[in-house]
Amino acid sequence: MGGKMFTRQLQSIIEQKLFQGKALIILGPRQVGKSTLLNMISDGLKKDMLFLNCDNNDTKKQLSDPGINELRRIIGKSEIVFIDEAQRVLNIGLTLKLITDQMPEVQLIVTGSSSLELSNLVNEPLTGRKFEYQLFPLSFQEISDHYGYLEAKRNLHQFIVFGTYPDVLNKSGNEPEVLNNLVSSYLFKDVFMYQDIRKPEFMEQLLEALAFQMGSEVSFHELAQLLKSDSHTVQRYISLLEKAFIIFRLRSFSRNVRNELKKSRKIYFYDNGIRNAILGNYSQLDSRTDRGALWENYIIAERMKYLHYNKIFAKRFFWRTAQQKEIDYLEDYNGKLSAYEIKWNPLKKHKFPSTFVKNYKDANCFLIHPDNFQEFILD
């Protein structure tokens, strides 16, 4: 595998939303392909365009507190304004609001590599004035569209170990090097840049602990003890890692059946490659003891992409009782409950816990494994 640019599912979604009087905001981790996506969108448009890259200090300064006249001068006759890495600009939310309100004929398309500052600075001023989307590492759907379904399926083992960042797929054979560079140079740049992080090494230790516990229940208290810290600090750092699109959490599902765990959470990684890079473990899948956890993480992250790109607003959970009965993944959508067990070995017999089946009679129960996963994550 390797080679040319991938068509992203978000491209057509964004193209359909152009010129509806709203700013379009694309969030996602660094190196996930946001700038490439902007270029691909612009290639198909016959409009006057302006590209502003906020990694550039001049641009950053000019956009941080301009008046409307200054903005009109900057934008000139442009009908579409692309603002890349907008989270680097002070007061960017107010600038975007000014353009959206005072220059309704201009379409803004804005990217940010973390929800850190962008969300904080954009949500208030842009209430009701934006559509917000997330760009993830490549989905199995996008890879299938690019290489063909059979080729994508043939490489499934690779995706489960190395993840699906565009650069990882384009530099076949050099995956560990690409991932190590990604983790050391890019991924936490925003976290360290904006937040008062006094202990970068604490962040590394926490990530390592979370990587070992991927797909397991996570106790803030236990993590704090392990890292010789306190629960508040652990929670703060986990929240930062979520805002930088490195990890996400699932809550436990409960409708007051006795013994259901109500306040638990499990932590997953947006990308398996990042998780394995944090642990420095790129062993092949067949020789790994954590392949069940990697498979579960891969499927739940892929399902998240599928739901987001298809605008399916399902609530996502896991389920567990005090007696350790559990179900990997649940979705509550329009009042309908679906339960999924995610197993690497398709031949292994599996029964859903009787407590769950008895108390949630209307729930659909499914087993997801490498022979049938495509139905769960492909259109």
Steps between C-alpha positions, in 0.01 A plus 500: 500500500611858459471781251246762417243704687192345654153638439351574840137435588484845656569668164153445352335578836675838510437578134127457560510758782671781306338844483230440759610796710700292750868457575617141439738377766711187460667368812741210535848407615810629326617310192159345444460667160309823566717721276485237223122496535489881460706469181270233362190706576655807335596300188135438420385861544501772240508787747739770617676351800731611775718262705616620842736273692516591868822310554639813333567771761398796280165342421450412864562860607274649232207279594526536876313829547411667172217745442247437224672740257832324544324165441341632182846601377646158586216310333465728196289337225539146636177301515648216704751547781690197629655547844738219592613425860269769635543393863833688494330840471404698808130594502441305180135445595425872495680544166297216346178647642581839349555350154188280520279788617638790295599316181228239453599450135838354611520129576740420786660156519708469814721218631643442844722224623349479842176594654712655775488864415275486199204368692560731794533804276255409229198354672379815671541756220390259227189355662256426219748624238701185430493139390771303677654174379777270603761347274633167624790282390398319179193282533480146365237640261742762362778243466261258321386777264865574422660156466195278452326295768706181457831684529376687808386176663831332418677777694271495802776359725718798406231755590444332837870531588610819319174694487381704204658847503542600131878524533519151652316353201700701249836394643455127497795320660592802717200496730689496836714796394198702383307423818790579733544834324128569524489428872819688588463804272139574425237339707534685829618827353168672567459353845841630605460829316175612658473338834709562801652155508760491769580133462539376143648175634181447703305521174724231352459272802124550496479420130702186552271390783192570283656313208544193721141532622349568157146365485501422874319690769706789624503625857629855546580414859712195405679694225577775751649247742701335223638837384543638854262784427139590580171422324439862407832525309436167326152615391634832374767335288259238364266781401786677316587178315136470395498857371813429297320201339740240637259307722125483552290343771190284515270525800329202658136446406250472781124514536497408868521124474646389833880460498553688172808719521380858459804723512765300322686597186722325246770679302576439134749649255393675179771304322662165576833610351528788747424263788766251386751783444450615860590148616770455234342168401458434128498118515287320244145427609532120513774511762329754730325436829300825463345424161148472650532849648648638176215352297241644738663844487524489121133405454364754752711780344388397148137498612545851639621618156209324332242662728655847467529499121150359460351749750362224722472652846508185710606500865786257564571297813630176645315290760623328812375367832668476838526124430728575202241412236561731209423598142768679297290760324143632499316754287182677595347650188146639480410301808624174348776312680762293316767298681826385340764254610823551307708182473815430302432126472183436295486134609482571871147444631355796685187557707367840600462534881158380617459806729523723195277287275235471773494872582529633146272268307467736203875538449656354186818304576780456245840335490764690298809312377744515204262303276203739532635838624447669160123511558562708813730765351432522126214676322 
